[in-house]
């Protein structure tokens, strides 16, 4: 089980912004979407590219390489050329800090 990792203090990550953190070797994008926080693995399931270099369009992250879209709530691939989901992670606010962890191996 991985520990919770502090991403930012509440207020440092404005709506529409994101930050990438390393959680035990996994690159995770933590996104403030309309005041709610979501976390998605920073990898396009189509070709392994970094999603964090792309754009946020509503609640979908758009891969900059080929335009695949991923739902930040579920990780589901929404458009080709990606068909497989990318991982999502739990996010919490604790003591005024936004935190994330990789729970895949719990």
Backbone as XML, in Angstrom:
<?xml version="1.0"?>
<chain id="A" units="angstrom">
  <residue number="1" name="UNK">
    <atom name="N" x="0.853" y="-1.183" z="0.000"/>
    <atom name="CA" x="0.000" y="0.000" z="0.000"/>
    <atom name="C" x="0.890" y="1.234" z="0.000"/>
  </residue>
  <residue number="2" name="UNK">
    <atom name="N" x="0.585" y="2.186" z="-0.848"/>
    <atom name="CA" x="1.360" y="3.419" z="-0.881"/>
    <atom name="C" x="0.780" y="4.426" z="0.101"/>
  </residue>
  <residue number="3" name="UNK">
    <atom name="N" x="1.617" y="5.344" z="0.497"/>
    <atom name="CA" x="1.192" y="6.409" z="1.401"/>
    <atom name="C" x="0.541" y="7.525" z="0.611"/>
  </residue>
  <residue number="4" name="UNK">
    <atom name="N" x="-0.205" y="8.348" z="1.321"/>
    <atom name="CA" x="-0.788" y="9.540" z="0.706"/>
    <atom name="C" x="0.330" y="10.524" z="0.418"/>
  </residue>
  <residue number="5" name="UNK">
    <atom name="N" x="0.289" y="11.139" z="-0.748"/>
    <atom name="CA" x="1.295" y="12.101" z="-1.182"/>
    <atom name="C" x="0.623" y="13.462" z="-1.312"/>
  </residue>
  <residue number="6" name="UNK">
    <atom name="N" x="1.233" y="14.466" z="-0.704"/>
    <atom name="CA" x="0.693" y="15.820" z="-0.804"/>
    <atom name="C" x="1.031" y="16.407" z="-2.164"/>
  </residue>
  <residue number="7" name="UNK">
    <atom name="N" x="-0.013" y="16.891" z="-2.836"/>
    <atom name="CA" x="0.112" y="17.464" z="-4.170"/>
    <atom name="C" x="0.267" y="18.978" z="-4.088"/>
  </residue>
  <residue number="8" name="UNK">
    <atom name="N" x="-0.578" y="19.599" z="-3.262"/>
    <atom name="CA" x="-0.591" y="21.056" z="-3.109"/>
    <atom name="C" x="-1.464" y="21.398" z="-1.918"/>
  </residue>
  <residue number="9" name="UNK">
    <atom name="N" x="-1.359" y="22.611" z="-1.476"/>
    <atom name="CA" x="-2.282" y="23.121" z="-0.469"/>
    <atom name="C" x="-3.562" y="23.555" z="-1.178"/>
  </residue>
  <residue number="10" name="UNK">
    <atom name="N" x="-4.677" y="23.427" z="-0.484"/>
    <atom name="CA" x="-5.940" y="23.893" z="-1.045"/>
    <atom name="C" x="-5.772" y="25.369" z="-1.396"/>
  </residue>
  <residue number="11" name="UNK">
    <atom name="N" x="-6.204" y="25.764" z="-2.558"/>
    <atom name="CA" x="-6.040" y="27.141" z="-3.022"/>
    <atom name="C" x="-4.864" y="27.324" z="-3.967"/>
  </residue>
  <residue number="12" name="UNK">
    <atom name="N" x="-3.912" y="26.397" z="-3.949"/>
    <atom name="CA" x="-2.762" y="26.490" z="-4.854"/>
    <atom name="C" x="-3.060" y="25.918" z="-6.240"/>
  </residue>
  <residue number="13" name="UNK">
    <atom name="N" x="-4.095" y="25.081" z="-6.318"/>
    <atom name="CA" x="-4.458" y="24.448" z="-7.575"/>
    <atom name="C" x="-5.851" y="24.956" z="-7.949"/>
  </residue>
  <residue number="14" name="UNK">
    <atom name="N" x="-5.878" y="25.954" z="-8.807"/>
    <atom name="CA" x="-7.142" y="26.605" z="-9.174"/>
    <atom name="C" x="-7.969" y="25.704" z="-10.096"/>
  </residue>
  <residue number="15" name="UNK">
    <atom name="N" x="-9.278" y="25.914" z="-10.169"/>
    <atom name="CA" x="-10.104" y="25.149" z="-11.101"/>
    <atom name="C" x="-9.543" y="25.224" z="-12.522"/>
  </residue>
  <residue number="16" name="UNK">
    <atom name="N" x="-9.477" y="24.052" z="-13.165"/>
    <atom name="CA" x="-8.934" y="23.973" z="-14.517"/>
    <atom name="C" x="-7.437" y="23.725" z="-14.558"/>
  </residue>
  <residue number="17" name="UNK">
    <atom name="N" x="-6.786" y="23.721" z="-13.393"/>
    <atom name="CA" x="-5.346" y="23.470" z="-13.347"/>
    <atom name="C" x="-5.078" y="22.043" z="-12.892"/>
  </residue>
  <residue number="18" name="UNK">
    <atom name="N" x="-3.872" y="21.571" z="-13.183"/>
    <atom name="CA" x="-3.458" y="20.248" z="-12.752"/>
    <atom name="C" x="-1.992" y="20.267" z="-12.393"/>
  </residue>
  <residue number="19" name="UNK">
    <atom name="N" x="-1.601" y="19.222" z="-11.693"/>
    <atom name="CA" x="-0.213" y="19.060" z="-11.275"/>
    <atom name="C" x="0.130" y="17.575" z="-11.350"/>
  </residue>
  <residue number="20" name="UNK">
    <atom name="N" x="1.348" y="17.268" z="-11.767"/>
    <atom name="CA" x="1.808" y="15.886" z="-11.866"/>
    <atom name="C" x="2.683" y="15.568" z="-10.661"/>
  </residue>
  <residue number="21" name="UNK">
    <atom name="N" x="2.423" y="14.404" z="-10.046"/>
    <atom name="CA" x="3.236" y="13.937" z="-8.926"/>
    <atom name="C" x="3.663" y="12.498" z="-9.185"/>
  </residue>
  <residue number="22" name="UNK">
    <atom name="N" x="4.747" y="12.114" z="-8.556"/>
    <atom name="CA" x="5.241" y="10.751" z="-8.639"/>
    <atom name="C" x="4.778" y="10.001" z="-7.393"/>
  </residue>
  <residue number="23" name="UNK">
    <atom name="N" x="4.068" y="8.898" z="-7.604"/>
    <atom name="CA" x="3.610" y="8.064" z="-6.488"/>
    <atom name="C" x="4.224" y="6.681" z="-6.656"/>
  </residue>
  <residue number="24" name="UNK">
    <atom name="N" x="5.323" y="6.458" z="-5.986"/>
    <atom name="CA" x="6.014" y="5.167" z="-6.063"/>
    <atom name="C" x="6.287" y="4.744" z="-7.497"/>
  </residue>
  <residue number="25" name="UNK">
    <atom name="N" x="6.712" y="5.689" z="-8.338"/>
    <atom name="CA" x="7.063" y="5.395" z="-9.719"/>
    <atom name="C" x="5.949" y="5.626" z="-10.724"/>
  </residue>
  <residue number="26" name="UNK">
    <atom name="N" x="4.720" y="5.797" z="-10.255"/>
    <atom name="CA" x="3.602" y="6.090" z="-11.156"/>
    <atom name="C" x="3.439" y="7.602" z="-11.256"/>
  </residue>
  <residue number="27" name="UNK">
    <atom name="N" x="3.353" y="8.107" z="-12.468"/>
    <atom name="CA" x="3.107" y="9.528" z="-12.678"/>
    <atom name="C" x="1.597" y="9.748" z="-12.659"/>
  </residue>
  <residue number="28" name="UNK">
    <atom name="N" x="1.146" y="10.618" z="-11.764"/>
    <atom name="CA" x="-0.281" y="10.860" z="-11.576"/>
    <atom name="C" x="-0.583" y="12.334" z="-11.790"/>
  </residue>
  <residue number="29" name="UNK">
    <atom name="N" x="-1.617" y="12.606" z="-12.593"/>
    <atom name="CA" x="-2.081" y="13.972" z="-12.823"/>
    <atom name="C" x="-3.248" y="14.219" z="-11.877"/>
  </residue>
  <residue number="30" name="UNK">
    <atom name="N" x="-3.100" y="15.219" z="-11.017"/>
    <atom name="CA" x="-4.186" y="15.609" z="-10.110"/>
    <atom name="C" x="-4.788" y="16.892" z="-10.661"/>
  </residue>
  <residue number="31" name="UNK">
    <atom name="N" x="-6.109" y="16.853" z="-10.875"/>
    <atom name="CA" x="-6.823" y="17.915" z="-11.575"/>
    <atom name="C" x="-7.864" y="18.536" z="-10.666"/>
  </residue>
  <residue number="32" name="UNK">
    <atom name="N" x="-7.923" y="19.872" z="-10.678"/>
    <atom name="CA" x="-9.022" y="20.581" z="-10.028"/>
    <atom name="C" x="-10.045" y="20.857" z="-11.117"/>
  </residue>
  <residue number="33" name="UNK">
    <atom name="N" x="-11.174" y="20.168" z="-11.041"/>
    <atom name="CA" x="-12.244" y="20.361" z="-12.010"/>
    <atom name="C" x="-13.452" y="20.925" z="-11.277"/>
  </residue>
  <residue number="34" name="UNK">
    <atom name="N" x="-13.670" y="22.221" z="-11.469"/>
    <atom name="CA" x="-14.802" y="22.929" z="-10.847"/>
    <atom name="C" x="-14.828" y="22.761" z="-9.329"/>
  </residue>
  <residue number="35" name="UNK">
    <atom name="N" x="-13.638" y="22.764" z="-8.721"/>
    <atom name="CA" x="-13.531" y="22.679" z="-7.270"/>
    <atom name="C" x="-13.467" y="21.271" z="-6.710"/>
  </residue>
  <residue number="36" name="UNK">
    <atom name="N" x="-13.629" y="20.268" z="-7.560"/>
    <atom name="CA" x="-13.470" y="18.868" z="-7.146"/>
    <atom name="C" x="-12.147" y="18.366" z="-7.698"/>
  </residue>
  <residue number="37" name="UNK">
    <atom name="N" x="-11.538" y="17.438" z="-6.982"/>
    <atom name="CA" x="-10.227" y="16.939" z="-7.368"/>
    <atom name="C" x="-10.337" y="15.509" z="-7.900"/>
  </residue>
  <residue number="38" name="UNK">
    <atom name="N" x="-9.640" y="15.273" z="-9.003"/>
    <atom name="CA" x="-9.601" y="13.963" z="-9.640"/>
    <atom name="C" x="-8.151" y="13.630" z="-9.946"/>
  </residue>
  <residue number="39" name="UNK">
    <atom name="N" x="-7.853" y="12.337" z="-10.005"/>
    <atom name="CA" x="-6.487" y="11.906" z="-10.306"/>
    <atom name="C" x="-6.519" y="10.787" z="-11.328"/>
  </residue>
  <residue number="40" name="UNK">
    <atom name="N" x="-5.695" y="10.926" z="-12.351"/>
    <atom name="CA" x="-5.636" y="9.978" z="-13.450"/>
    <atom name="C" x="-4.164" y="9.717" z="-13.768"/>
  </residue>
  <residue number="41" name="UNK">
    <atom name="N" x="-3.865" y="8.488" z="-14.168"/>
    <atom name="CA" x="-2.477" y="8.191" z="-14.512"/>
    <atom name="C" x="-2.061" y="9.010" z="-15.732"/>
  </residue>
  <residue number="42" name="UNK">
    <atom name="N" x="-0.844" y="9.497" z="-15.702"/>
    <atom name="CA" x="-0.329" y="10.367" z="-16.762"/>
    <atom name="C" x="0.170" y="9.537" z="-17.940"/>
  </residue>
  <residue number="43" name="UNK">
    <atom name="N" x="-0.730" y="8.689" z="-18.459"/>
    <atom name="CA" x="-0.349" y="7.835" z="-19.579"/>
    <atom name="C" x="-1.562" y="7.570" z="-20.467"/>
  </residue>
  <residue number="44" name="UNK">
    <atom name="N" x="-1.353" y="7.760" z="-21.749"/>
    <atom name="CA" x="-2.370" y="7.432" z="-22.741"/>
    <atom name="C" x="-2.300" y="5.931" z="-22.997"/>
  </residue>
  <residue number="45" name="UNK">
    <atom name="N" x="-3.414" y="5.238" z="-22.879"/>
    <atom name="CA" x="-3.410" y="3.786" z="-23.085"/>
    <atom name="C" x="-3.210" y="3.411" z="-24.550"/>
  </residue>
  <residue number="46" name="UNK">
    <atom name="N" x="-3.291" y="4.377" z="-25.439"/>
    <atom name="CA" x="-3.082" y="4.110" z="-26.864"/>
    <atom name="C" x="-1.605" y="3.909" z="-27.186"/>
  </residue>
  <residue number="47" name="UNK">
    <atom name="N" x="-0.756" y="4.836" z="-26.710"/>
    <atom name="CA" x="0.659" y="4.730" z="-27.079"/>
    <atom name="C" x="1.638" y="5.084" z="-25.963"/>
  </residue>
  <residue number="48" name="UNK">
    <atom name="N" x="1.137" y="5.259" z="-24.754"/>
    <atom name="CA" x="2.025" y="5.524" z="-23.621"/>
    <atom name="C" x="2.452" y="6.969" z="-23.475"/>
  </residue>
  <residue number="49" name="UNK">
    <atom name="N" x="1.913" y="7.878" z="-24.280"/>
    <atom name="CA" x="2.257" y="9.295" z="-24.178"/>
    <atom name="C" x="1.747" y="9.918" z="-22.887"/>
  </residue>
  <residue number="50" name="UNK">
    <atom name="N" x="2.279" y="11.070" z="-22.548"/>
    <atom name="CA" x="1.887" y="11.786" z="-21.342"/>
    <atom name="C" x="0.617" y="12.599" z="-21.586"/>
  </residue>
  <residue number="51" name="UNK">
    <atom name="N" x="-0.402" y="12.355" z="-20.778"/>
    <atom name="CA" x="-1.636" y="13.135" z="-20.887"/>
    <atom name="C" x="-1.451" y="14.556" z="-20.388"/>
  </residue>
  <residue number="52" name="UNK">
    <atom name="N" x="-0.563" y="14.746" z="-19.423"/>
    <atom name="CA" x="-0.405" y="16.061" z="-18.795"/>
    <atom name="C" x="0.091" y="17.127" z="-19.763"/>
  </residue>
  <residue number="53" name="UNK">
    <atom name="N" x="0.601" y="16.729" z="-20.917"/>
    <atom name="CA" x="1.016" y="17.694" z="-21.933"/>
    <atom name="C" x="-0.155" y="18.114" z="-22.819"/>
  </residue>
  <residue number="54" name="UNK">
    <atom name="N" x="-1.326" y="17.532" z="-22.563"/>
    <atom name="CA" x="-2.508" y="17.818" z="-23.360"/>
    <atom name="C" x="-3.376" y="18.897" z="-22.725"/>
  </residue>
  <residue number="55" name="UNK">
    <atom name="N" x="-4.655" y="18.846" z="-23.056"/>
    <atom name="CA" x="-5.606" y="19.847" z="-22.585"/>
    <atom name="C" x="-6.767" y="19.192" z="-21.860"/>
  </residue>
  <residue number="56" name="UNK">
    <atom name="N" x="-7.378" y="19.955" z="-20.982"/>
    <atom name="CA" x="-8.586" y="19.541" z="-20.295"/>
    <atom name="C" x="-9.764" y="20.155" z="-21.042"/>
  </residue>
  <residue number="57" name="UNK">
    <atom name="N" x="-10.696" y="19.311" z="-21.466"/>
    <atom name="CA" x="-11.894" y="19.756" z="-22.174"/>
    <atom name="C" x="-13.090" y="19.223" z="-21.393"/>
  </residue>
  <residue number="58" name="UNK">
    <atom name="N" x="-13.687" y="20.081" z="-20.575"/>
    <atom name="CA" x="-14.740" y="19.617" z="-19.667"/>
    <atom name="C" x="-14.120" y="18.641" z="-18.688"/>
  </residue>
  <residue number="59" name="UNK">
    <atom name="N" x="-14.713" y="17.444" z="-18.562"/>
    <atom name="CA" x="-14.143" y="16.454" z="-17.652"/>
    <atom name="C" x="-13.346" y="15.382" z="-18.409"/>
  </residue>
  <residue number="60" name="UNK">
    <atom name="N" x="-12.802" y="15.779" z="-19.557"/>
    <atom name="CA" x="-11.980" y="14.865" z="-20.341"/>
    <atom name="C" x="-10.594" y="15.451" z="-20.570"/>
  </residue>
  <residue number="61" name="UNK">
    <atom name="N" x="-9.584" y="14.597" z="-20.382"/>
    <atom name="CA" x="-8.208" y="14.969" z="-20.683"/>
    <atom name="C" x="-7.922" y="14.499" z="-22.102"/>
  </residue>
  <residue number="62" name="UNK">
    <atom name="N" x="-7.400" y="15.389" z="-22.941"/>
    <atom name="CA" x="-7.131" y="15.090" z="-24.338"/>
    <atom name="C" x="-5.631" y="14.854" z="-24.528"/>
  </residue>
  <residue number="63" name="UNK">
    <atom name="N" x="-5.289" y="13.687" z="-25.025"/>
    <atom name="CA" x="-3.891" y="13.366" z="-25.279"/>
    <atom name="C" x="-3.359" y="14.244" z="-26.410"/>
  </residue>
  <residue number="64" name="UNK">
    <atom name="N" x="-2.204" y="14.862" z="-26.224"/>
    <atom name="CA" x="-1.676" y="15.768" z="-27.240"/>
    <atom name="C" x="-1.130" y="15.053" z="-28.480"/>
  </residue>
  <residue number="65" name="UNK">
    <atom name="N" x="-0.878" y="13.773" z="-28.387"/>
    <atom name="CA" x="-0.244" y="13.067" z="-29.511"/>
    <atom name="C" x="-1.232" y="12.707" z="-30.618"/>
  </residue>
  <residue number="66" name="UNK">
    <atom name="N" x="-2.370" y="12.098" z="-30.249"/>
    <atom name="CA" x="-3.308" y="11.631" z="-31.267"/>
    <atom name="C" x="-4.753" y="12.005" z="-30.972"/>
  </residue>
  <residue number="67" name="UNK">
    <atom name="N" x="-4.985" y="12.779" z="-29.911"/>
    <atom name="CA" x="-6.321" y="13.293" z="-29.632"/>
    <atom name="C" x="-7.258" y="12.377" z="-28.878"/>
  </residue>
  <residue number="68" name="UNK">
    <atom name="N" x="-6.772" y="11.266" z="-28.353"/>
    <atom name="CA" x="-7.634" y="10.400" z="-27.548"/>
    <atom name="C" x="-8.080" y="11.160" z="-26.303"/>
  </residue>
  <residue number="69" name="UNK">
    <atom name="N" x="-9.328" y="10.956" z="-25.912"/>
    <atom name="CA" x="-9.876" y="11.630" z="-24.727"/>
    <atom name="C" x="-10.142" y="10.602" z="-23.637"/>
  </residue>
  <residue number="70" name="UNK">
    <atom name="N" x="-9.852" y="11.003" z="-22.371"/>
    <atom name="CA" x="-10.069" y="10.136" z="-21.220"/>
    <atom name="C" x="-10.887" y="10.881" z="-20.177"/>
  </residue>
  <residue number="71" name="UNK">
    <atom name="N" x="-11.916" y="10.229" z="-19.645"/>
    <atom name="CA" x="-12.735" y="10.815" z="-18.586"/>
    <atom name="C" x="-11.917" y="10.863" z="-17.300"/>
  </residue>
  <residue number="72" name="UNK">
    <atom name="N" x="-11.807" y="12.044" z="-16.691"/>
    <atom name="CA" x="-11.016" y="12.173" z="-15.466"/>
    <atom name="C" x="-11.740" y="11.557" z="-14.272"/>
  </residue>
  <residue number="73" name="UNK">
    <atom name="N" x="-13.035" y="11.324" z="-14.383"/>
    <atom name="CA" x="-13.804" y="10.718" z="-13.292"/>
    <atom name="C" x="-13.650" y="9.199" z="-13.239"/>
  </residue>
  <residue number="74" name="UNK">
    <atom name="N" x="-13.564" y="8.577" z="-14.432"/>
    <atom name="CA" x="-13.577" y="7.115" z="-14.511"/>
    <atom name="C" x="-12.330" y="6.507" z="-15.145"/>
  </residue>
  <residue number="75" name="UNK">
    <atom name="N" x="-11.563" y="7.301" z="-15.886"/>
    <atom name="CA" x="-10.413" y="6.801" z="-16.623"/>
    <atom name="C" x="-10.783" y="6.201" z="-17.965"/>
  </residue>
  <residue number="76" name="UNK">
    <atom name="N" x="-12.067" y="6.113" z="-18.267"/>
    <atom name="CA" x="-12.545" y="5.493" z="-19.508"/>
    <atom name="C" x="-12.032" y="6.246" z="-20.733"/>
  </residue>
  <residue number="77" name="UNK">
    <atom name="N" x="-11.587" y="5.479" z="-21.735"/>
    <atom name="CA" x="-11.216" y="6.059" z="-23.023"/>
    <atom name="C" x="-12.502" y="6.449" z="-23.731"/>
  </residue>
  <residue number="78" name="UNK">
    <atom name="N" x="-12.622" y="7.731" z="-24.085"/>
    <atom name="CA" x="-13.855" y="8.248" z="-24.660"/>
    <atom name="C" x="-13.826" y="8.305" z="-26.183"/>
  </residue>
  <residue number="79" name="UNK">
    <atom name="N" x="-12.629" y="8.393" z="-26.770"/>
    <atom name="CA" x="-12.510" y="8.492" z="-28.224"/>
    <atom name="C" x="-11.309" y="7.698" z="-28.716"/>
  </residue>
  <residue number="80" name="UNK">
    <atom name="N" x="-11.399" y="7.209" z="-29.961"/>
    <atom name="CA" x="-10.226" y="6.567" z="-30.561"/>
    <atom name="C" x="-9.130" y="7.609" z="-30.757"/>
  </residue>
  <residue number="81" name="UNK">
    <atom name="N" x="-7.902" y="7.215" z="-30.853"/>
    <atom name="CA" x="-7.455" y="5.859" z="-31.063"/>
    <atom name="C" x="-7.279" y="5.040" z="-29.788"/>
  </residue>
  <residue number="82" name="UNK">
    <atom name="N" x="-7.648" y="5.570" z="-28.631"/>
    <atom name="CA" x="-7.554" y="4.800" z="-27.380"/>
    <atom name="C" x="-8.868" y="4.049" z="-27.155"/>
  </residue>
  <residue number="83" name="UNK">
    <atom name="N" x="-8.739" y="2.808" z="-26.704"/>
    <atom name="CA" x="-9.914" y="1.995" z="-26.399"/>
    <atom name="C" x="-9.879" y="1.473" z="-24.972"/>
  </residue>
  <residue number="84" name="UNK">
    <atom name="N" x="-8.687" y="1.375" z="-24.398"/>
    <atom name="CA" x="-8.533" y="0.896" z="-23.024"/>
    <atom name="C" x="-8.489" y="2.079" z="-22.067"/>
  </residue>
  <residue number="85" name="UNK">
    <atom name="N" x="-9.011" y="1.896" z="-20.858"/>
    <atom name="CA" x="-8.982" y="2.986" z="-19.878"/>
    <atom name="C" x="-7.573" y="3.218" z="-19.349"/>
  </residue>
  <residue number="86" name="UNK">
    <atom name="N" x="-7.407" y="4.342" z="-18.673"/>
    <atom name="CA" x="-6.190" y="4.605" z="-17.908"/>
    <atom name="C" x="-6.601" y="4.616" z="-16.443"/>
  </residue>
  <residue number="87" name="UNK">
    <atom name="N" x="-5.655" y="4.389" z="-15.561"/>
    <atom name="CA" x="-5.975" y="4.245" z="-14.136"/>
    <atom name="C" x="-6.401" y="5.574" z="-13.512"/>
  </residue>
  <residue number="88" name="UNK">
    <atom name="N" x="-7.299" y="5.464" z="-12.543"/>
    <atom name="CA" x="-7.665" y="6.618" z="-11.713"/>
    <atom name="C" x="-7.253" y="6.302" z="-10.277"/>
  </residue>
  <residue number="89" name="UNK">
    <atom name="N" x="-7.154" y="7.346" z="-9.457"/>
    <atom name="CA" x="-6.645" y="7.192" z="-8.104"/>
    <atom name="C" x="-7.482" y="7.997" z="-7.115"/>
  </residue>
  <residue number="90" name="UNK">
    <atom name="N" x="-7.499" y="7.563" z="-5.845"/>
    <atom name="CA" x="-8.232" y="8.323" z="-4.839"/>
    <atom name="C" x="-7.521" y="9.629" z="-4.503"/>
  </residue>
  <residue number="91" name="UNK">
    <atom name="N" x="-8.318" y="10.660" z="-4.280"/>
    <atom name="CA" x="-7.820" y="11.985" z="-3.875"/>
    <atom name="C" x="-8.578" y="12.385" z="-2.632"/>
  </residue>
  <residue number="92" name="UNK">
    <atom name="N" x="-7.891" y="13.024" z="-1.701"/>
    <atom name="CA" x="-8.547" y="13.532" z="-0.504"/>
    <atom name="C" x="-7.969" y="14.887" z="-0.140"/>
  </residue>
  <residue number="93" name="UNK">
    <atom name="N" x="-8.729" y="15.627" z="0.658"/>
    <atom name="CA" x="-8.239" y="16.868" z="1.253"/>
    <atom name="C" x="-8.116" y="16.602" z="2.740"/>
  </residue>
  <residue number="94" name="UNK">
    <atom name="N" x="-6.917" y="16.733" z="3.247"/>
    <atom name="CA" x="-6.619" y="16.429" z="4.643"/>
    <atom name="C" x="-5.749" y="17.543" z="5.208"/>
  </residue>
  <residue number="95" name="UNK">
    <atom name="N" x="-6.237" y="18.207" z="6.255"/>
    <atom name="CA" x="-5.453" y="19.268" z="6.883"/>
    <atom name="C" x="-5.114" y="20.395" z="5.934"/>
  </residue>
  <residue number="96" name="UNK">
    <atom name="N" x="-6.010" y="20.696" z="5.006"/>
    <atom name="CA" x="-5.776" y="21.780" z="4.057"/>
    <atom name="C" x="-4.864" y="21.419" z="2.905"/>
  </residue>
  <residue number="97" name="UNK">
    <atom name="N" x="-4.545" y="20.121" z="2.760"/>
    <atom name="CA" x="-3.677" y="19.671" z="1.680"/>
    <atom name="C" x="-4.419" y="18.690" z="0.766"/>
  </residue>
  <residue number="98" name="UNK">
    <atom name="N" x="-4.172" y="18.820" z="-0.524"/>
    <atom name="CA" x="-4.717" y="17.884" z="-1.512"/>
    <atom name="C" x="-3.738" y="16.719" z="-1.585"/>
  </residue>
  <residue number="99" name="UNK">
    <atom name="N" x="-4.255" y="15.510" z="-1.406"/>
    <atom name="CA" x="-3.394" y="14.330" z="-1.385"/>
    <atom name="C" x="-3.929" y="13.258" z="-2.314"/>
  </residue>
  <residue number="100" name="UNK">
    <atom name="N" x="-3.008" y="12.428" z="-2.810"/>
    <atom name="CA" x="-3.340" y="11.332" z="-3.712"/>
    <atom name="C" x="-2.500" y="10.116" z="-3.327"/>
  </residue>
  <residue number="101" name="UNK">
    <atom name="N" x="-2.971" y="8.943" z="-3.727"/>
    <atom name="CA" x="-2.146" y="7.749" z="-3.528"/>
    <atom name="C" x="-2.485" y="6.716" z="-4.589"/>
  </residue>
  <residue number="102" name="UNK">
    <atom name="N" x="-1.520" y="5.864" z="-4.848"/>
    <atom name="CA" x="-1.683" y="4.765" z="-5.793"/>
    <atom name="C" x="-2.187" y="3.566" z="-5.003"/>
  </residue>
  <residue number="103" name="UNK">
    <atom name="N" x="-3.455" y="3.240" z="-5.164"/>
    <atom name="CA" x="-4.076" y="2.155" z="-4.391"/>
    <atom name="C" x="-4.198" y="0.851" z="-5.185"/>
  </residue>
  <residue number="104" name="UNK">
    <atom name="N" x="-3.536" y="0.777" z="-6.324"/>
    <atom name="CA" x="-3.701" y="-0.408" z="-7.173"/>
    <atom name="C" x="-3.135" y="-1.671" z="-6.555"/>
  </residue>
  <residue number="105" name="UNK">
    <atom name="N" x="-2.228" y="-1.567" z="-5.627"/>
    <atom name="CA" x="-1.561" y="-2.759" z="-5.096"/>
    <atom name="C" x="-1.997" y="-3.070" z="-3.672"/>
  </residue>
  <residue number="106" name="UNK">
    <atom name="N" x="-3.053" y="-2.402" z="-3.210"/>
    <atom name="CA" x="-3.558" y="-2.656" z="-1.844"/>
    <atom name="C" x="-4.160" y="-4.047" z="-1.733"/>
  </residue>
</chain>
